[in-house]
Amino acid sequence: MKENISQTFRKYKVNNILFTNVKEIFYLTGEKFDNLWLLFVKDKIYVICSKTIENQIKDFFANQNITIICSNMPFYKIVIDILKQNNADKLLIDLKYINAVDFILINEKLNNEKINIAKKIGILDDIRIVKNTNEINNIKEACRIVSEVCNIVKDELRPGLSELDIHYRVSELFAKNHVPESFRSIIASGPNSANPHHISSIRKITKNDIVVIDIGCMYNGYCSDLTRTYFLGRIDNNRMEVWNIVRRAQSAILKDIKAGMPVSWADKTTREIIAKSGYGYIDKFIHNTGHGVGIEIHEMPSLSSNAEGIFLTNMTVTVEPGIYIKRDFGVRIEDTILIKETGCVVLTSATY
């Protein structure tokens, strides 16, 4: 934690940082706590929490050089008092995560005290973007579980099941593996498959139907993400052609991606393949090719055509091209991968 904060101090040229979001705090401490803020003031660390979790916090941070303040006072008032006591002149906060009300209150009070606010977005992104061995192992396990669940669900698909039937079956299988979902499962059948973020409905699968299954789980706080598109019964030639185009676009990325390549290359490549196949550069492929995966299901980098930077060793990202024919059907295929120096390791393994 101290090394991560030292890097952040150097990058943003500040001495004081406030973290208020459970995800940020989990990344820094390795534990999820509600009603807890972390405040770093020069070489001091303050944990500010409610009385409801006082015992857990004192046990967790026992024998560490950390000041713990458990109070039912508004946290922003405690932050102001600490900054004043330490003669602080600036506080760095992450606009991506802080609650709007907390920001308004802190901003107002700091202005009154002549303490400046440095407002940034994604303060820890540069650190979180590359995973360490423990993080990779957790993501691998999450990917193993979601792949097994997807295979079970595939084998159970049949006409008469509703999207919600499948959705709840996924939830049941995650529960049996003692893991929560990393996002709300997307089960989209028939014309609903043309909507990338469809909400599972009571629509029932019919004979010769198409079903998109987009699911993920969390293991020890780390996410997996997987999408498969399946056909029941007779496969329509047009739909099979679209499936093959999407799979070919994904395979091109999985074959050549490696550390050092521009992040923008992935999205440009999938779009060129899809466009050359007659489905337009943007018209039918209406989202980015992928995104980072870690303690959140969507992290940096974003695999878009205008993305900056290069792929780094031990990034974990998704590759998920798709083609969507409005009010007819859609196809998406997605895997979570680990970037390496000479290629990638595909972490999800559900049957295509």
N, C-alpha and C positions, 0 to 999 in steps of 0.2 A: 504493500500500500504506500509506504513512504517513498519508494523509488518512483512509482507512478506519479505521485504528487510532485516530486522533485522535477520530473520531466515536464510536467504541466506548468510549474512555476517558471521554469526556464523558457518554455515556448511562448507563454503569454506575458512574461516579464511582470509577474505579480507576486505578492507574498501571501495573499489571502483568497481562499476559494470556499464556496459553499455548495454542498450537494444535498438535494432534498428528495430525490426520486429513488424508489425502492430498487430499480434496476442499477442505477449508478452505485448505490451503496452496496448492493450485492456484489458487483464487480470488484469493488475496493476491499470489502471485508470477507467475502465468501459466504455470507449469511443474509437471508431476507428478513427485514424488519419493517413493520409498519410503524408510523408515528415516530420516525427517527430522522434527524438531520446530522450531517457531518460537516464540521467547520474546521478548516485548516488556517491557522493564523501564524505565519512565519514557521517556526519549528514546533508549534504547539498544535495538538489535535483535541478538538472538543466533540463529544457526542452529546447531542441534545435529544431527549426523548420524553415521552409521556410517562406518567406514573404507572400506567397499565402494564408497561413492559420493563419496569425498573429492575426486577430481580433477574430477568433473562439477560438484560444488557450488562449488568454488573458481573454476572457469571461469565459471559462471553468475553468481555474486555478485561477480566481480572489479570492483575500483574503486568499490565501494559501501561506505558507512560501516556495515558489518555485521561483527560478530564471529563467526567460524566456528569451531566446536569439533567436530572429528572424533575420535570415540572409540568403543571397543568396550565402554566402561563402560555400565551401565544409564542410560538418559537421565534418569530421574527423579532420580538422584543428582546429575547435572550441574545440573539445574534448581534443586535445593535449594541447592547451593553458590553458584550465581549470585545467587539471591535473598538469601542470607545476606551475600554480599559487598556487595550494594547496599542492605542494611538494609531490605529490603522487609517490609511488615507484612500484605500481602494479595495473593492471586493469583486471578485470574478464569479459570475453565475452563468449557468447554461440555460438559455431561453428554450431549448428543445424540451426540457423536462420540468421546469419549475411551474407550479400552479399559478395561474394568472392572478388570483387574489393575493397570494403570498408575494408575488413580484411587485404588484402595485403598492402593497404596504411597505415592503422593504425599500423600494425605490423612493417612496415619499419620505420615510424616516431617515434614510441615508442622506438624502438631499438636505434635510433639516440639520444634519450633523456635519455637513460639508465633507462627506465621504463619497467618493466617486464609485460608480458601478461600471464594471467592464462586462458588457453583454456579448456572449458568444454562443454559437450553436455547435453542439457535438464536441465538447471540451475533451472528452476521453476517446473520441473516435480513432485518432491516430494510434493510440495504444491498443485499443480493443480490436482493431482491424486484423492484427496478426495474432494467432492463437498459440498458447504454450501447450506443452505435452498433456497436461491435465485437462485443459479445455478441449483439445482434440479428442482425447479418449472419451470424454462425456458426450461430445457431438457424435462420435462413432457409435456409441451405445444407443443414443436416441435414434440414429439412422437405422441401426439394426432392428430395433423394436418396431419402428414405423413400417419398415419393409415387410416384416413378418405379418403385421396386422393387415397391411394392404393385400398380401397374398391370400390370407384367410378370407377376407371380404370378397376378393375376386372369385374365389371358388364357390362362394355362397350366393353370388348374383343370380337372380332369376326373375322372370316376368312376374308381376304382382307385388313385388316389394316396392315400398315407397322410398323416396329419397331420405325421408326422416327415419325409416326403418334402418337404412344403411348407416346413416349418421349416428344413431344411437348404438348400433352394433360396434362401430369404430370406438365410441366412448367406452363401451363395455370392455372391449379388448385392451384399451389403454389402461383401464382400471385394474384389469387382471395382471397387467405388467407393472402396476404401482407407479404409473407415470401420468401426469396431466397432459392435456393437449396444449400445443404451443400456439394455436390459433383456432378459431371456430372452423371445424371441418366443412369443406365444400363438397357436396354431393349434387351433381348437376346432370340430369338425364334429358334425352331428346332435345327439343329446342332450347331448354334451359342451359345446355352445355355451351351455347353461344355467349353466355354471360360469365366472364372470368371470375367475378366475385358473387356468384349466385348464392342465395341463402336457401339451404335445403328445405324442400317443401313436401306437401302431401302427394305430389305427382307420383304415379306408379310407373315402374318400368314396364315397357311393353315388349312384345316379341320383336326381334331384330332391332332393338334399341341401342343407343350409344350412351355411355355413362362416363363422366369425368369424376375422378376421385382425387381430391387435393387435401391431404392430411399431414399433420405433424404432431410430434410429442416433445416433451421436455424431460431430460434426464439430468439430475443434479443441477438444475437451473439452466441447462443448455438445450438449444432447439434443434429439431430436424424438420425438413420440408420435402414433400414428395408428391408428385402428381402422375397419375396414369389415366389413359383414356382406353376404355374397353368397349367391345362390341358384343352384343348378345345375338346368337342365331346367325342368320345370313348377313354377310357384310356387303353393304352397298359399295359399288366400285368407286363412286365419287368420294365417299367418306374414307375409304381405304387409301385412295390417292393422297388425300389431305393428310392423313395419319403418316404416310410414308414421307411426305415433304417435311413435316414437322420433325419426325425422327431423324431425317437426313440433316436438317439444320442443326439439331442438337448434337448429333454425332460429329459434325464438323468441328464444333467447339471442343467436345470432349477429346477429340483426337489430337488437336494442336495446342490447346491452351497450356501455358506454363508461366512460371515466374519470369518477369521482365517484359512481358507483352503488354501493350496498352490496354487498359480496361475497356476503352471504347471499341476495340477490335471485335469483341464478342458480339455486341449488339449489331454492329455494322455487318458482320459476316452472316448472322442468322437472317437479317432482313434482306440481304442480297440474294440469298438462296431462295427465300420465300417469294421475293419479287420476281426472280427469274422463272419461277414456277407458275407465275400468272396470278398471284394473290396480292400484288401491290407491296410497296415498301412500308406503308403505314396503314392502309385501309383495313386490312384483315388481321394484322398483327398489332394489337392495340395496347400493349404494355411493354415494359423493358424486358430484356432477355434474362435478367436475374438480379440477385441482390446478395449481400452478405448475410450470414447466419451466425448467431452466437447466443448471447443471453437474451437477445430479442430476435424475433423471427425476421424482421427487416433491419439490417444494419448496413453500414458502409462496407464495401463500395456498392454503388448502384451501377448495374451493368447496362448503361444507356449509351447511345451513340455519341453524346457530348460529354461523357465522363472523362475526368482528368486522372492522371496518374497511371501507374502500371500495376499489374498483378504481382504480389509479393509471396514468397514462400510461406506456407502455413496460413494463408487466407482460406476461409471456408465460405463458399458461395453457392448459389443455385444457378442452374442453367435450365431455362423453362420457356422455350419458344412456343408459340401457339398460333392457330389460325381460327378465326371466328366468322361464321357466315350468319348474319343477322336473322333471327327468328327461324333458323334452320338447325344448325348444329355447330359445335366447336370442338377443337382438338388441342390439348395441351399435354406436353410431356416434360416432367421436371425431375431433376436429381440434385442432391446436395453433393458437392465435391470439395476435395482438399487440394489446393494448389501446391505443386512441388517444383523443384528446379528444372526438371526435365519433362514435366507433364502434369497429370493430375491423377488423383485417386478418387474413384466414384464411391461414395460412402453409402448411398442408398442402392438397394439391390432387388426391389420388387419386380416381379415378372412384367415384361412389357406387353 
